[in-house]
Amino acid sequence: MRFPDHIQVYVVGGAIRDRLLGLAAGSQSHDRDHVVVGATPEEMTALGFQPVGKDFPVFLHPRTHEEYALARTERKTARGYKGFQVYATPEVTLEEDLRRRDLTINAMAENAAGELIDPHGGSADLEARVFRHVSPAFAEDPVRILRVARFAARFPDFSLAPETLTLMRQMTADGEVDALVPERVWQEIARGLMETQPSRMFLMLRDCGALARLLPELDILFGVPQNPKSHPEIDTGDHVMRVIDQAALAAQPLPVRYAALLHDLGKGLTPQENWPNHGGHEAAGLERVKQVSLRLRAPTECASLAQVVARWHGQAHQADKMGAAALLDLLEQTDAFRRPDRFEQFLHACAADFHGRPGWENRPFMQADRLRQTLAATRQVDAGAIARQVQAGEIPQAIRAARLNAIKHPLEATE
């Protein structure tokens, strides 16, 4: 599309960053974003662009559907990430627009000739693998704390500039994080969990004090010791970080990664006199997991799996020592017969828990195989046929007896 001469269009943000990093197009960022300088909303509409922005003028290209935003500046008017007054007029320059962005590596642009415009040293910070804020205006938007932490999970070889960490700590101390709404917190946490090394997001949030505000139930796990015989890493917080990274390494979906994040919240409730043992932490943590999911407004699929994993992961780790009755109990407690797909996700989360210990990363998790074999054996039982052969009040007991019998045969063959 040809724009009038008084309108300049630039590609900005993640597309420039990822190209300079040598990443394939679309590998990290979505469609290319553009900044339009010198245009009014009326001119954009007349050119066929579709307005979609709620808080400031953003338009979709009529053919490519890429985003085109009018160059804008912002002024802080209230606490929180929505407390801004936005100015988007033809007089706003590209440099003014870039100055309001979060990190230098995201504050670069390219003109139509492909020339790089980098007023804040973003390319140098890319070379140095450093996250650095563009200006003091960074402190006006608490979502930027979450975004930087998420970028840390996406780019594990980057470090945080000391001055940016200091600013993030000050923002937390000033209460900016407390103004974040649950939906935005969940959006960023969910995206961070799906990055390459999600532990870095939560460790960075902890370093600036934000984790204690957003997920205090997770923050208190750091410094809680575990039995070194089964947990060489000892520290519970360290263990959880290893577990979510194992889930990421196995390319697990969001519900599994979220369940891995919350699976040991019950250990934060163990009295110190019982350390390093945490007997019963699974049941103790169930209510806490429910509360966190409600507060974050996590999707039902994520919240449901997190509860099952938190409550029953300890039992799954004992599957290789269980008899037929105990194995069947676990299948029933995890609703494996009605929800086999979720049960498979449960096993993946338990595998991440098992492997999230130093020296255990490549050990075979035989318990999952045993539980899969057990479920497969019980699913051979024709519950409908049994129901037609016995009295109504005897159906549950008859089906359970048949499933126990189905489990016992393969168990006896391996013993």
Secondary structure, DSSP 8 states (H G I E B T S, - for coil): ----TT-EEEEETHHHHHHHTT--TTSSS-S-EEEEES--HHHHHHTT-EE--SSS-EEE-TTT--EEEE--EEEE-SSSTT-EEEE--TT--HHHHHHTSSBGGGS-EE-TT--EE-TT-HHHHHHHTEE-BSSGGGGG-THHHHHHHHHHHH-TT-EE-HHHHHHHHHHHHTTSGGG--HHHHHHHHHHHHTSS-THHHHHHHHHTTHHHHH-HHHHTTTT-B--TTT-TT-BHHHHHHHHHHHHHHTT--HHHHHHHHHTTGGGGGS-GGGTT--TTHHHHHHHHHHHHHHHHT--HHHHHHHHHHHHHHHHHTTGGG--HHHHHHHHHHTTTTT-HHHHHHHHHHHHHHHH-STT-TTS--HHHHHHHHHHHHHTTS-HHHHHHHS-GGGHHHHHHHHHHHHHHHHHHHH-
